[in-house]
Amino acid sequence: MALEGIVIQIIPQKERDLIARFLLREGTTISVYVFGGMGGGKNSKPRVFEPGNLLKFELRRSQSGHASGETLGSVSEHTLMWQAKNIRHDAKGFALACLYMEMILKTALPHQGEDINAQSEHGGLFNVLSNGLFYLDQSLEKKNLIWENHLLLFLSKFLLHLGVLPDESECVYCGSSLELEACAPLILEQGGFTCENCLSQIEESVETNLPLRALLSQAVRTKFQEWEKLPQTPQTVNVRLIQFWCYQFQVRLPEVMSYKLLF
């Protein structure tokens, strides 16, 4: 079976083997066993199963388990289709790419064989990750990276395709318009923004001078290649959106290891 996807995690096995986890074009994940995937050996083969690389591969079904305890298919043939040239040479760029892939890893659903509805339901996640990595690498090549803006774009489209993007047009409590309230606070427990009037009735302590609503509204309507049109994004905006994602999917923020590399 021929599949295509982005490597989002590798786990070394034995001396030169590895388990690679992919985000497939249909937006779901699959783990495969790669014999000799670590590269090296007598022929000094390079390792192409690196996180962030896009590969096309033939999957051979297996009935036996491997050292990880999983029952996995193995890769019989593979072709490298794209890899970043600059991300691994920049600390912030590399940390940002790791965060993208870790968030995908903790959220995407597993591959369900020949499920014909999978692509229409989850395919957007692949587009979000592939565009995020491509334009991140391009920005590093042009030496104009503003990583906070890239992360805001990724988060806005990521939450949109997961179906949990907060409604930035109306107050989650009373339904009043928020068009003139650029700094309307995001309430995690309610999954949306609140107006100034309803804020006074909330016991939760929230930051009220953060332009999160206005920036999110702009970002979700901005293409990845137009990231320079965004104003400088405060780090606290991205932090709040990541907290929102954690709350929605019951992820503990301390467990997001790559988060610590940026904040």
N, C-alpha and C positions, 0 to 999 in steps of 0.2 A: 504494500500500500504506500503510495507516494504522498508525503505531507510536506508542508512548508511552514516555518515559524521562526521566531526569535528566541534564542537561548536566554533564559532569565535566571538560571541557576545551574551550577555544576557541583557534583559531589564525587571526589576521587574515590576509586575502588581498586583494591589490590595494588599492583605496581604501576600499571599504565592505563587501566580502564577508568571509566567514569560513568556516572549517571547524569544525564542532561535533562533539565526540565525546560520545555518549550511553551511559548505562547503561540498557538497556531493562528493561521489567518482567520479562522472562524471565531476567534476570541476565547477559546478554551485552552486549558493546559494539558500537557501530556509528558510523562517521564519515560525516557528510553535509556537502554544500556548501550554504551559505546565501547566496544573492544578496541584497545589501543588509542582511545580518545585523548589521552594526556599527551600524545605525541612522543617525540624522542625515539629511542631504539637505535638499531644499527643504521637505519637510513635517515636518522635525525628529522623525522617528520614534524612539521609545525603543528601546533594545536589550534584547530579552527573552531572547536566547541567552546567558545568564550562567550560569557554573558554580553548581550548586545548584538551578537552576530546573527544575521539572517541566513538560514540554510534551507535547502531542499533535500529531503532524505527519504530513503526507502525503509519502511518499517517491516521487520520480520517478527511475526508473532511468536511468543515463547510460552511454554507451559511450565517452566521451572523458575524458581526464585533465585535471587542473587544475594550478594553479601549484605545488602541493605535490608533484606527481609521482604522486599517487594517482588511481585511477579510482573516482570516487565518484558516488553518487546525489545528487540535489539535493532541497531542500525546496520543495514547491509551495504548501502551506498549513500554518499552524501555529496552535495555541491555547495560551496560557499557563494552566496548571492550578493551579500553586502556586509561590510564591516566598517566601523568608524576608524578614522585615521588620526584623530586628535584627542578624543575623550580621555584615553588612558594617560595622556601626557599633561593633564591639567587637573589639579587637586579638586577644585570646585566642580568642574565638569564631570569628573569621575564620580564624585559623591552624589551629584544630581542624578546621573544615569543609574546608579545603584538604588537610589530612593525610588525612581520610577519603577524599576523592575521588582523591588521588594513590595511595593504597594500592589502591583499587579499580582504578584505571587500570593499575597495574602487575601486576594479578593476574587480572582477569576475562578470560574467553575472548571472541573475536570472534563476532559474530552469524553464524549459518550458514543464512540464508534461512528456509525453511519447516521447520526441524527441530522436529518435534512433541515431542521429548523434552527440549528445551532448558529449558522453563519448570520442569519437575519437577526437573531436575538442578541448575539454577543460580539459580532464582528467589529463593532466600533472600538472595542478595547485594543485590538491589534493596530488599527489606524492611529489611535492616540499614542501608543508606545512607539510605533515606527516613525511617526512624524516628530514626536518629541526627541528621539535619538538623532534623527537625520538633521534637524535644524539646530540642535545643540552642537553637533559636530561641525556643522557649517559655520556657526557663530564663532566657535573656537578657531576655525581656519581663518576667518576674517578678523579675529582678535577683537571682537566687539561684544563679547558675552556679558549679559546682565542676567545672572542666573535666577534672580528673584522673579523677573518677568517670565522667563521660560517656565519656572515652576508654577506660577499662577495660571498660565495657559494650559499646562498639563492638568492641573487640578480641576480647572473649570470643565474641560472636556471629559476628563476621567469621571467626575461626579455626574455629568450629564448622561454619559453612556451607561453608568451604573443605575441610573434612574432615581438618584437621590439629590440632584442639584436643587438647592434651596430656591424657592420662588422669590425673586428679588423685586417683584412689582407690587406685592400686597403684604400688609401686616398679617402675620400668622395668627394673631388673636382676633382682631376686629375686621380685617379685610380692607382697611383703608389703604389708599395709594401711598407708595413710598417714593414716588418720583422725585420729590424735593428733599428727601432725607438720605443724603449720600452716606452718612455715618450710622444708619440704622443698625443696631446690634444684631448679631446672629445668635439665636437661642438654640443650643444644641438639642435640648430635650424636646423641643417643638419642631425642629427641622426647618426653621425659617427665620425671617427677620421680624423685628417688632418696631412699631412706631413709638414716638416719644410719649404719647399719652398712655399707652399700655405698659411702657417700660417702668413707670412709677409703681405699678402693681406687682412687679416681679421681684421676688426675694433674691434671685441670683445676682451676684455682682458681675457685671460685664463692662467691657471698655466701650465708651460711648463716643470717642473721637477717632475711630478707626474707619477709613473710607472703604471698608470691605465691600459693601453692597454695590457702590458705584464701580469699583474696579472689577468685581465679579461680573457685573452686567456687561461691561465693555469686553472683558476677556472672552466670555462665552460666544461673543459675536465676532471675534478676531481670529483670523487664520494663523496657523503656526508661522508661516512665512512672513507675516506682517507683525511679528512680535515687537518690532521697534516702534510701532505706533502707540504702544502702551506707555503710560507714565511710569516713572520709577515706582516699583511695588515695595512697600514696607515689609520687612520680614515678618512682622506680627500678623499681617494679612494671611500669609501662607501658613503660619503656625495655627491660626484659628481654623482655616479650612482643613488642615490635616487633623486637628482635634475633632472637627465635625465628622470627617471620614472615619476616624477611630470610633467615635460614639455610634455611628450608624451601623458599623460592621463588627462591633464588639472586639476591637483590636486595642491592646494595651500599648500606649505610646512608647514606654520604655523597651518594648520588645521590637520596635522598629529601629534596627541597629544603624542603618544609614542616616536616619534622622539626626543622630548625634554628630555626624560628620559635617552637617551644615548649620545646625543651631546650637 
